[in-house]
Amino acid sequence: MDANEGQQRTVLVTGSDGRIGQILIDAWSESGRYAWVGLARKQGPYADVVADITDLDAVEAAMEGVDAVVHLAATAPVESPWPIVRDSNLIGTYNVYEAARLAGVETVVFASSNHAVGTFETQNAPALYDLDDDRVIDHTVEVQPDSLYGVSKAYGEAMGRYYVDHHGLKVACLRIGSMTGKDAPYAPANLWQAEHDDDPEILKQRRRYRATWLSNGDGVHLIECALETPKRWFVCYGISNNPRRFWDIEHAKREIGYDPQDAAPEEIRPGER
């Protein structure tokens, strides 16, 4: 029997005060599934450690006593300029992997992004969002970043693979879709409100989110599956069980037990699919 079996694992969450970090920590605070240590750049209720991931020594110190890392910290806007992408998403991501190695933390879950392959979407939208479009890409496709942000996520995946093969880490990379948080304007509960049914821009957004949405519950579940899998290397997409899926989730279902419970609405407005 594993000496740690049955014990609550402690997970360092970088970028803990961001949207996904808060969703994850709120869920674990309620469920007790994991103990968590939040790392953020500013003080707040989601930050146990105030540090910048560009500081390798600070990141390594934050890993003392933890069993795994969920690396969410990054500049999030897709249009982020190169200096910010370089510091937060390249140097910072290297520091997280290297700090895990130095601290003896074996498991890293890396929040990658659909933007690592985003040019597939931009080249084929909006027809790609239609329910009768059967095109699907999986984890084996070539990298096609749509931005410097997307490049940085592809880099994070490549860096993870390097640390798996050459330093013995266990890394799961999650190409996350549209994880909005339930209160965001683009969350289905808000985006599909009846008063927006005749707004052409809203209908465009509904078409995309029908394919790309990842609910809070499914997002937390996917991260937990990634933390628990014995696989040493894994890449998958993160979306809910939506009526249109041009990113594959069968790989995650089959290989790590991902079982999404939510789905965006099928109709973009009453009577129109």
FIRORO-393670 format. One line per field, with one value per residue (C-alpha): x, y, z; residue number from 0. Coordinates in nm, 2 decimals. Layout:
N
px <- (X; ...)
py <- (Y; ...)
pz <- (Z; ...)
nr <- (NUM; ...)
END
This chain:
273
px <- (0.00; 0.12; 0.23; 0.03; -0.29; -0.59; -0.41; -0.52; -0.28; -0.16; -0.16; 0.01; -0.21; -0.02; -0.23; -0.46; -0.65; -0.73; -1.07; -0.99; -0.78; -1.07; -1.31; -1.07; -1.00; -1.36; -1.45; -1.17; -1.26; -1.61; -1.53; -1.21; -1.08; -0.73; -0.55; -0.44; -0.16; -0.24; 0.04; -0.04; 0.13; -0.08; -0.23; -0.59; -0.81; -0.68; -0.31; -0.11; 0.21; 0.27; 0.53; 0.59; 0.66; 0.95; 1.13; 1.26; 1.37; 1.03; 0.85; 1.08; 1.02; 0.64; 0.67; 0.79; 0.55; 0.33; 0.25; 0.16; 0.13; -0.16; 0.01; -0.25; -0.04; 0.00; -0.09; -0.44; -0.54; -0.48; -0.35; -0.08; 0.24; 0.57; 0.74; 0.45; 0.42; 0.79; 0.81; 0.49; 0.43; 0.78; 1.02; 0.75; 0.65; 1.01; 1.05; 0.75; 0.88; 1.23; 1.12; 0.91; 1.22; 1.44; 1.18; 1.10; 0.74; 0.66; 0.33; 0.25; -0.08; -0.02; -0.31; -0.25; -0.50; -0.70; -0.50; -0.20; -0.40; -0.62; -0.54; -0.74; -1.04; -0.97; -0.92; -1.25; -1.49; -1.78; -1.88; -1.68; -1.94; -2.24; -2.40; -2.37; -2.00; -1.81; -1.46; -1.27; -0.91; -0.74; -0.42; -0.21; -0.26; 0.03; 0.06; -0.10; -0.08; -0.31; -0.11; 0.20; -0.02; -0.09; 0.28; 0.36; 0.11; 0.27; 0.60; 0.47; 0.36; 0.70; 0.88; 0.66; 0.75; 1.12; 1.08; 0.90; 1.16; 1.47; 1.38; 1.12; 0.82; 0.46; 0.29; -0.06; -0.14; -0.50; -0.60; -0.87; -1.17; -1.41; -1.41; -1.60; -1.71; -2.08; -2.12; -1.93; -2.13; -2.04; -2.15; -2.44; -2.68; -2.62; -2.53; -2.86; -3.09; -3.41; -3.35; -3.05; -3.23; -3.24; -2.89; -2.68; -2.35; -2.48; -2.60; -2.25; -2.11; -2.37; -2.27; -1.90; -1.98; -2.21; -1.89; -1.62; -1.77; -1.62; -1.84; -1.69; -1.78; -1.64; -1.32; -1.26; -1.33; -1.08; -0.81; -0.87; -0.85; -0.52; -0.39; -0.49; -0.39; -0.09; 0.01; 0.34; 0.25; -0.09; -0.24; -0.61; -0.88; -1.11; -1.47; -1.80; -2.02; -2.14; -2.37; -2.09; -1.74; -1.46; -1.20; -1.19; -1.27; -1.29; -0.92; -0.96; -1.27; -1.10; -0.75; -0.80; -1.17; -1.30; -1.68; -1.83; -2.18; -2.27; -2.34; -2.41; -2.76; -2.82; -3.04; -2.88; -3.23; -3.57; -3.64; -3.30; -3.01)
py <- (0.00; 0.35; 0.53; 0.83; 0.64; 0.78; 1.10; 1.44; 1.57; 1.93; 2.11; 2.44; 2.65; 2.93; 3.22; 3.13; 3.46; 3.43; 3.32; 2.95; 2.96; 3.10; 2.84; 2.56; 2.68; 2.75; 2.39; 2.23; 2.45; 2.31; 1.95; 1.90; 1.69; 1.86; 2.09; 2.39; 2.65; 2.96; 3.16; 3.50; 3.83; 4.02; 3.96; 3.84; 3.56; 3.32; 3.38; 3.20; 3.30; 3.63; 3.59; 3.64; 3.32; 3.51; 3.46; 3.10; 3.10; 3.22; 2.96; 2.68; 2.80; 2.79; 2.42; 2.31; 2.04; 2.02; 1.71; 1.85; 2.18; 2.32; 2.59; 2.85; 3.17; 3.35; 3.66; 3.57; 3.81; 3.64; 3.97; 4.01; 4.17; 3.99; 4.14; 4.03; 3.69; 3.63; 3.71; 3.55; 3.26; 3.16; 3.25; 3.19; 2.85; 2.74; 2.84; 2.64; 2.32; 2.38; 2.46; 2.14; 1.95; 2.12; 2.07; 1.71; 1.78; 1.51; 1.61; 1.93; 2.00; 2.28; 2.50; 2.51; 2.65; 2.59; 2.88; 2.64; 2.50; 2.81; 2.87; 2.56; 2.74; 3.08; 2.93; 2.73; 2.95; 3.02; 2.70; 2.50; 2.59; 2.44; 2.13; 1.94; 2.01; 1.69; 1.82; 1.73; 1.77; 1.57; 1.57; 1.44; 1.74; 1.97; 2.28; 2.58; 2.88; 3.18; 3.44; 3.49; 3.37; 3.05; 3.01; 3.04; 2.76; 2.53; 2.62; 2.52; 2.18; 2.13; 2.23; 1.98; 1.70; 1.78; 1.76; 1.43; 1.27; 1.41; 1.49; 1.23; 1.47; 1.37; 1.63; 1.67; 1.96; 2.07; 2.27; 2.46; 2.59; 2.87; 2.83; 3.15; 3.12; 3.11; 3.49; 3.60; 3.77; 3.48; 3.20; 3.02; 3.12; 3.48; 3.46; 3.27; 3.51; 3.57; 3.95; 3.88; 3.64; 3.89; 4.04; 3.92; 3.96; 3.76; 3.48; 3.46; 3.42; 3.16; 2.96; 2.95; 2.89; 2.60; 2.43; 2.57; 2.61; 2.44; 2.46; 2.52; 2.17; 2.00; 2.21; 2.12; 1.76; 1.76; 1.91; 1.64; 1.37; 1.51; 1.52; 1.16; 0.98; 0.76; 0.85; 1.04; 1.25; 1.36; 1.62; 1.67; 1.93; 2.08; 2.14; 2.02; 1.76; 2.03; 1.96; 2.06; 1.96; 2.03; 1.96; 1.59; 1.49; 1.12; 1.08; 1.24; 1.03; 0.71; 0.77; 0.96; 0.91; 1.25; 1.24; 1.59; 1.65; 1.98; 2.11; 2.44; 2.47; 2.32; 2.59; 2.93; 3.08; 2.91; 2.70; 2.77; 2.53)
pz <- (0.00; -0.08; 0.23; 0.13; 0.04; 0.21; 0.31; 0.19; -0.07; -0.06; -0.40; -0.48; -0.70; -0.89; -1.01; -0.72; -0.73; -1.10; -1.23; -1.26; -0.94; -0.74; -0.89; -0.80; -0.44; -0.37; -0.48; -0.27; 0.03; 0.01; -0.07; 0.13; -0.16; -0.14; 0.09; -0.11; -0.10; -0.31; -0.48; -0.62; -0.68; -0.44; -0.10; -0.07; 0.05; -0.22; -0.16; 0.11; -0.06; -0.22; -0.49; -0.86; -1.07; -1.24; -0.90; -0.91; -0.54; -0.43; -0.63; -0.50; -0.14; -0.20; -0.29; 0.05; 0.18; -0.12; -0.32; -0.66; -0.85; -1.06; -1.27; -1.36; -1.33; -1.67; -1.86; -1.98; -2.26; -2.59; -2.73; -2.46; -2.60; -2.61; -2.30; -2.08; -2.25; -2.22; -1.85; -1.72; -1.96; -2.06; -1.78; -1.52; -1.66; -1.67; -1.31; -1.20; -1.36; -1.24; -0.89; -0.89; -0.98; -0.72; -0.45; -0.53; -0.63; -0.89; -1.04; -1.24; -1.40; -1.66; -1.77; -2.14; -2.38; -2.69; -2.83; -2.87; -3.17; -3.22; -3.58; -3.67; -3.52; -3.68; -4.02; -4.01; -3.81; -3.81; -4.00; -3.74; -3.48; -3.67; -3.52; -3.85; -3.89; -3.81; -3.79; -3.47; -3.37; -3.10; -2.89; -3.18; -3.42; -3.50; -3.29; -3.45; -3.22; -3.30; -3.09; -2.88; -2.60; -2.79; -2.86; -2.49; -2.41; -2.67; -2.51; -2.17; -2.31; -2.47; -2.15; -1.96; -2.19; -2.14; -1.76; -1.80; -2.02; -1.86; -1.50; -1.41; -1.35; -1.42; -1.63; -1.76; -2.00; -2.02; -2.33; -2.16; -2.35; -2.24; -1.86; -1.78; -1.42; -1.36; -1.31; -1.62; -1.90; -2.14; -1.90; -2.06; -1.78; -1.88; -2.25; -2.32; -2.14; -2.34; -2.37; -2.59; -2.84; -3.12; -3.08; -3.38; -3.19; -2.90; -3.13; -3.28; -2.93; -2.84; -3.15; -3.03; -2.67; -2.76; -2.87; -2.64; -2.29; -1.99; -1.67; -1.33; -1.21; -1.52; -1.50; -1.14; -1.22; -1.51; -1.30; -1.03; -1.30; -1.41; -1.06; -0.99; -1.32; -1.29; -1.65; -1.66; -1.96; -2.08; -2.31; -2.35; -2.42; -2.15; -2.25; -2.12; -2.29; -2.54; -2.83; -3.07; -2.99; -3.24; -2.97; -2.88; -2.52; -2.58; -2.51; -2.17; -2.10; -2.20; -2.05; -1.73; -1.64; -1.73; -1.71; -1.79; -1.64; -1.80; -2.15; -2.32; -2.47; -2.81; -2.95; -3.00; -2.95; -2.92; -3.23; -3.39; -3.37)
nr <- (0; 1; 2; 3; 4; 5; 6; 7; 8; 9; 10; 11; 12; 13; 14; 15; 16; 17; 18; 19; 20; 21; 22; 23; 24; 25; 26; 27; 28; 29; 30; 31; 32; 33; 34; 35; 36; 37; 38; 39; 40; 41; 42; 43; 44; 45; 46; 47; 48; 49; 50; 51; 52; 53; 54; 55; 56; 57; 58; 59; 60; 61; 62; 63; 64; 65; 66; 67; 68; 69; 70; 71; 72; 73; 74; 75; 76; 77; 78; 79; 80; 81; 82; 83; 84; 85; 86; 87; 88; 89; 90; 91; 92; 93; 94; 95; 96; 97; 98; 99; 100; 101; 102; 103; 104; 105; 106; 107; 108; 109; 110; 111; 112; 113; 114; 115; 116; 117; 118; 119; 120; 121; 122; 123; 124; 125; 126; 127; 128; 129; 130; 131; 132; 133; 134; 135; 136; 137; 138; 139; 140; 141; 142; 143; 144; 145; 146; 147; 148; 149; 150; 151; 152; 153; 154; 155; 156; 157; 158; 159; 160; 161; 162; 163; 164; 165; 166; 167; 168; 169; 170; 171; 172; 173; 174; 175; 176; 177; 178; 179; 180; 181; 182; 183; 184; 185; 186; 187; 188; 189; 190; 191; 192; 193; 194; 195; 196; 197; 198; 199; 200; 201; 202; 203; 204; 205; 206; 207; 208; 209; 210; 211; 212; 213; 214; 215; 216; 217; 218; 219; 220; 221; 222; 223; 224; 225; 226; 227; 228; 229; 230; 231; 232; 233; 234; 235; 236; 237; 238; 239; 240; 241; 242; 243; 244; 245; 246; 247; 248; 249; 250; 251; 252; 253; 254; 255; 256; 257; 258; 259; 260; 261; 262; 263; 264; 265; 266; 267; 268; 269; 270; 271; 272)
END
